[in-house]
Amino acid sequence: MNNTVSQKTILIVDDEPNIVISLEYLLEQAGYRVLVARDGQEALETITRERPDLVLLDVMLPRLSGFDVCQKVRENPALQMVRVLMLTAKGREVEISKGLALGADAYITKPFSTRELLAQIAEQLGTTPGP
């Protein structure tokens, strides 16, 4: 199995344009294929259609919350291989516990360091971190 990042697809799910732009740039520079969804419903549709390797999932989203998206992904046997990394300003212990209980593979709170994020992504995907 080849562990290069070029084959890995990451879906960014966030309704904050500045975060989407910076994450998209960061991940593309690191060699990932990047998709974007701006609300929970769009995220679910994109995950089902594209089967990304990893979803960077905000909690506070229009239409469906990140918690709801995570739960629905985990309830679908066809999506079991999709890794979910919750990325949110909701950093209280109760939110972290809820996210992990619903099946998130990891949880990073905003603001986050890009180095920490890239390391966590690489760990989730079993790849070597980008630049």
Rosetta blueprint (number, residue, H / E / L):
1 M L
2 N L
3 N L
4 T L
5 V H
6 S H
7 Q H
8 K L
9 T E
10 I E
11 L E
12 I E
13 V E
14 D L
15 D L
16 E L
17 P H
18 N H
19 I H
20 V H
21 I H
22 S H
23 L H
24 E H
25 Y H
26 L H
27 L H
28 E H
29 Q H
30 A L
31 G L
32 Y L
33 R E
34 V E
35 L E
36 V E
37 A E
38 R L
39 D L
40 G H
41 Q H
42 E H
43 A H
44 L H
45 E H
46 T H
47 I H
48 T H
49 R H
50 E H
51 R L
52 P L
53 D L
54 L E
55 V E
56 L E
57 L E
58 D L
59 V L
60 M L
61 L L
62 P L
63 R L
64 L L
65 S L
66 G H
67 F H
68 D H
69 V H
70 C H
71 Q H
72 K H
73 V H
74 R H
75 E H
76 N L
77 P H
78 A H
79 L H
80 Q L
81 M L
82 V L
83 R E
84 V E
85 L E
86 M E
87 L E
88 T E
89 A L
90 K L
91 G L
92 R L
93 E H
94 V H
95 E H
96 I H
97 S H
98 K H
99 G H
100 L H
101 A H
102 L L
103 G L
104 A L
105 D L
106 A E
107 Y E
108 I E
109 T E
110 K L
111 P L
112 F L
113 S L
114 T H
115 R H
116 E H
117 L H
118 L H
119 A H
120 Q H
121 I H
122 A H
123 E H
124 Q H
125 L H
126 G L
127 T L
128 T L
129 P L
130 G L
131 P L
